């Protein structure tokens, strides 16, 4: 084996290591197993994954690009906090993008777009049936991105992707509020939106998108505001 082959093999292994660390930590952060503010020490992660610090560092950089971790002034890395003070503005923007992209999809979606959305909705329904919250979060994001792609406005799509990615931990709270057993009626909302898009019914698509966003937002707000203290007998 030549030195070039050895270098390429090492590069593939390093890339595989980065992906392994990135995906594992990303899932733990989205699932809230790693709570906001949790420190992520390179040395400890290196020992945990039995890898050198280089792939660990690259994985943390990818997580930082996703907004899931932040590097502090002392160069330590922690899981990023959820900005509760900005939730109202976030929910306003998210709801608007639900509506705008669904309206545009009703105007511009092709048969191929509809096939993609239907396939993703089937995958989402299967994840709901199995109670796989991480899968629900991932496929829900992909479903709405596919809808935005069908709208044919890359600026709205890019903003929507950013908001969806930023809200993945909030969506985890949403599913947690149902003990990961999402009522079928809420899963079916996607199918209603697909049908409105297929029928080119822009106003109905808008109405359904707003109702869909409102239900999610209200459920998250209700869950966050609940008093979860336990009554302790002294």
C-alpha positions in Angstrom: 0.0 0.0 0.0 1.4 3.4 -1.0 1.8 6.3 1.3 -1.0 8.0 -0.7 -3.3 5.1 0.0 -2.5 5.1 3.7 -3.2 8.8 3.9 -6.6 8.3 2.1 -7.5 5.5 4.5 -6.5 7.6 7.5 -8.6 10.5 6.2 -11.7 8.2 5.7 -11.3 6.8 9.2 -11.0 10.3 10.6 -14.1 11.4 8.7 -16.0 8.4 10.0 -14.9 9.3 13.5 -16.1 12.9 13.2 -19.5 11.7 11.9 -19.8 9.2 14.7 -19.1 11.8 17.4 -21.1 14.5 15.7 -24.3 12.3 15.3 -24.1 10.9 18.8 -23.7 14.3 20.5 -26.2 15.9 18.2 -28.8 13.3 19.1 -28.1 13.6 22.8 -28.4 17.4 22.7 -31.6 17.3 20.7 -33.0 14.6 23.0 -32.0 16.8 26.0 -29.9 14.0 27.4 -27.2 16.6 27.4 -29.0 19.6 29.0 -28.4 23.2 28.0 -25.2 24.4 29.7 -23.6 21.0 29.9 -19.8 21.3 29.5 -18.2 19.3 26.7 -14.6 18.6 27.5 -12.4 17.4 24.7 -10.4 15.2 27.0 -13.5 13.5 28.4 -15.0 13.1 25.0 -11.7 11.7 23.6 -11.8 9.0 26.4 -15.5 8.3 25.9 -15.2 7.7 22.2 -11.7 6.3 22.3 -10.5 8.8 19.7 -7.9 11.4 19.4 -8.9 15.0 20.0 -8.8 16.0 16.3 -12.1 14.3 15.3 -13.6 15.4 18.6 -12.7 19.0 17.9 -14.1 18.8 14.3 -17.3 17.3 15.6 -17.7 20.2 18.1 -17.1 22.7 15.3 -20.0 21.1 13.3 -22.2 21.2 16.3 -21.3 24.9 16.8 -22.3 25.6 13.2 -25.7 24.0 14.0 -26.1 26.3 17.0 -26.1 23.3 19.4 -22.9 24.2 21.2 -21.0 27.4 21.9 -17.4 28.1 22.7 -16.9 30.4 25.7 -14.2 33.0 26.1 -12.1 30.6 28.1 -12.3 28.2 25.1 -14.4 25.7 26.9 -17.4 24.3 25.0 -20.9 23.9 26.4 -24.3 22.9 25.1 -26.1 26.1 24.0 -28.9 27.4 26.1 -32.5 27.7 24.8 -33.3 31.4 24.7 -36.6 31.5 26.6 -36.8 35.3 26.5 -36.9 35.3 22.7 -39.4 32.5 22.3 -42.3 34.8 21.4 -40.4 36.3 18.5 -39.1 32.8 17.5 -42.7 31.4 17.4 -43.9 34.4 15.4 -41.2 33.8 12.8 -41.8 30.1 12.7 -45.5 30.4 12.2 -45.0 32.9 9.4 -42.7 30.6 7.6 -45.1 27.7 8.0 -47.8 29.8 6.3 -45.6 31.3 3.6 -44.0 28.1 2.5 -47.2 26.1 2.6 -49.0 28.8 0.5 -46.1 28.8 -2.1 -46.1 25.0 -2.2 -49.9 25.1 -3.0 -49.0 27.4 -5.9 -45.9 25.7 -7.3 -45.6 22.1 -6.2 -45.0 19.5 -8.9 -46.1 15.9 -8.9 -42.6 14.9 -7.9 -42.7 17.3 -4.9 -46.0 15.7 -3.8 -44.4 12.2 -4.0 -41.5 13.3 -1.8 -43.9 14.8 0.8 -46.1 11.8 0.8 -43.1 9.5 1.3 -41.8 11.6 4.2 -45.3 11.7 5.8 -45.4 7.9 5.6 -42.1 7.8 7.3 -43.2 10.3 9.9 -46.4 8.4 10.6 -44.3 5.2 11.2 -42.1 7.1 13.7 -45.2 8.4 15.5 -46.6 4.9 15.7 -43.3 3.6 17.2 -43.0 6.6 19.6 -39.5 7.3 18.2 -39.2 11.0 19.1 -35.8 11.6 17.5 -37.0 10.1 14.3 -40.1 12.2 14.5 -38.0 15.4 14.9 -35.8 14.5 12.0 -38.5 13.5 9.6 -40.8 16.4 10.6 -37.9 18.7 9.7 -37.4 17.0 6.4 -41.1 17.0 5.6 -41.4 20.8 6.0 -38.1 21.4 4.2 -39.5 19.4 1.3 -42.6 21.6 1.4 -40.5 24.7 1.3 -38.5 23.3 -1.6 -41.8 22.9 -3.4 -42.5 26.6 -2.8 -39.5 27.5 -5.1 -38.3 30.5 -3.0 -34.9 29.7 -1.7 -34.8 32.7 0.7 -38.0 31.6 2.5 -36.7 28.0 2.4 -33.3 28.9 4.0 -35.0 30.9 6.8 -37.4 28.1 7.4 -34.6 25.5 7.6 -32.7 27.7 10.1 -35.9 28.1 12.3 -36.6 24.3 12.1 -33.1 23.4 13.1 -33.0 26.0 15.9 -36.3 24.6 17.2 -35.4 20.9 17.4 -35.0 20.9 21.2 -38.3 22.7 21.6 -39.9 20.1 19.4 -38.4 17.5 21.8 -40.4 19.2 24.6 -43.5 19.0 22.4 -43.3 15.3 22.0 -42.3 14.9 25.7 -45.5 16.6 26.6 -47.4 13.7 25.0 -45.0 11.1 26.5 -43.8 10.5 22.9 -47.2 9.2 22.0 -48.4 11.9 19.6 -52.2 11.8 19.0 -53.0 10.6 15.5 -55.0 13.8 14.8 -51.8 15.8 14.9 -49.9 13.5 12.7 -52.7 13.6 10.2 -52.4 17.4 9.9 -49.5 16.8 7.5 -51.8 14.8 5.2 -54.4 17.5 5.2 -51.7 20.0 4.1 -50.6 17.7 1.3 -54.1 17.4 0.1 -54.6 21.2 0.1 -51.3 21.6 -1.8 -52.4 18.9 -4.3 -55.7 20.7 -4.9 -53.9 24.1 -5.4 -56.1 25.5 -2.6 -53.8 28.3 -1.4 -56.1 29.7 1.2 -56.9 26.3 2.8 -53.2 25.5 2.8 -52.5 28.7 4.6 -55.3 28.1 7.1 -54.1 24.5 7.8 -50.4 25.7 8.2 -51.4 28.3 10.7 -53.5 25.8 12.7 -50.6 23.3 12.6 -48.1 25.9 13.9 -50.5 27.3 16.5 -51.2 23.8 18.0 -47.5 23.1 18.3 -46.6 26.5 19.8 -49.5 26.4 22.3 -48.6 22.9 23.4 -44.9 23.8 23.9 -45.8 27.0 25.8 -48.2 25.1 28.0 -45.6 22.4 28.8 -42.9 25.0 29.6 -45.2 26.9 31.9 -46.4 23.8 33.9 -45.4 23.7 37.5 -43.4 20.4 37.7 -42.4 20.7 41.4 -43.1 17.7 43.5 -44.9 18.0 46.8 -42.2 16.8 49.3 -43.2 15.8 52.8 -40.8 17.1 55.4 
